[in-house]
Amino acid sequence: MLDMKSTQRVLVTGSAGRLGRAAVRALVERGHFVLGFDRVPTPRLPVEQYHVGTFEEVEKLRQFVASVDCVIHLAATPDDVKFPRGPAPDDGDNFLSELVPNNVIGPYRVMEAIRKAGVKRVVLASTGQVIDGYLREGNVPVIASLPPKPRYLYASTKVFLEALGQVYARQHGLEVLAVRLGWCPRDHGQIEEIQQSPIGQDVFLSPGDAGRFFIGCVEADKLPEYAVVFAASLPTHTLRYDLGPARRLVDYHPQDQWPTGADAF
């Protein structure tokens, strides 16, 4: 059951990224007050409403978190630097250099700031890559209660993120929604990848649908202590993700289908 709240104050981390911009745009157009936190300026926000920096600036992060009702945590290194990894010497990875600092330590700092500020609602951006194994096996639609079958190292950090959210929800009385987001392409190369992939087209997430999902997260009257949901647009071929929980919890009804909005960088 949804109940349109009065204007909410929302912090979006990763606010200048592909999904961050979609969230900011939708929430601002809906009338909510949005703050951004990213390593580059955030479009659609006045300069006094975003911070350009990293989570190493713990005090600045705490200041931003302390002034909001809800945090949407999207900031992350978005993928493995190489997948699949080749044989030596072409076998490097970005686990220690990027994934651990940004996808493990970063979320911990965000959740600690949330805990100390007493913010009660958090949306954590996970990924469909945490259940990639089921997609490759054709065991679809994937339901959120199945144990993870992550694709590789990036997906493994998102398994940690989901566990972190569950721990903080249970121990500190938060409402934490971990969303396994579909594929919102970041560049023309990814558009080409999706064009060649029936699975990619079915798990595509348009900016418009992403915005509608985040509005639902902010405006839901009540969320459970902890839940995992999927968010994707309408499938082109086969339903790969169970979207029922997102519909029930945040009234999410996708309206788009591949390739709507794919090139709206």
C-alpha positions, 0 to 999 in steps of 0.5 A: 500500500502506497501513500504519497508522502510530503516532500522527502529529503533524499540523498543519492550517492553516485548521483552523476552516474547513469542510474543516479541521473535517472533517480535525481531527475525523477525525484526532482520532477516529483517534488522531492528535495535531492542531494547528490554525492559523486566524484563529478558534478551532478546534472539537474542539481544546483551546486549547493545540493551536491558534493564532488568527492569520495567516501574517504571524506567521512565528515562530509558524507556524515553531514549530507546523510544527517540532513535526509529522510532516505538514502539511495546508494548507487555509487560503485565501481560498475563492473569487473575490469575484465570478464572473462579473464584471459591467461597470464599475462592478460589476467589482471583484475580490479578487485583490490584497486577499485572493487574493494575500496568502492564496493566494500569499504564505501558501502560500509562508510555509507551505512555507518553514516546512516546508522549514526544519523538515524536515517531509517530508509535505505535503498542499496543498488545491487545487480542482477549479476549476483544471480547470473548463474540462474540466467545462464542455466535458463532457470527463470524467472529468478526469484529473490529468495534463491541463493546467489550465483554471482558472475564474478568479482564485481557481483561478489561485492554486491553479495556483500552489499546485500548482506551488509544491508541485512545486518544493519537492518536487523541490528539497527532498526532500518528499512533496507531495500536491496534492489538487483537492478537490470542493465541500464547501458552506460555507453554505445558499446553496451548498447551493442552488447545488449542488441546481441543478447536476448538475455540483455534485452530481457533484463534491460532497465530504462532510465524512465523505469529506473526513475519510477522504481526509485520514486516508489522506494521513496514514497512507499508508506512502509517497507519491511525491515529488509527485502531484496527485489528486482527492477527491470523494464518489460522483457522482450523475449522471456521474463528473467526476473520476478518483479512481483516483490517490487510491485507489491512493496513499492508499486513498481510497474515498468512501462518501457521495453528495450531499447526505449531510452537506451541511448539517453546518456 
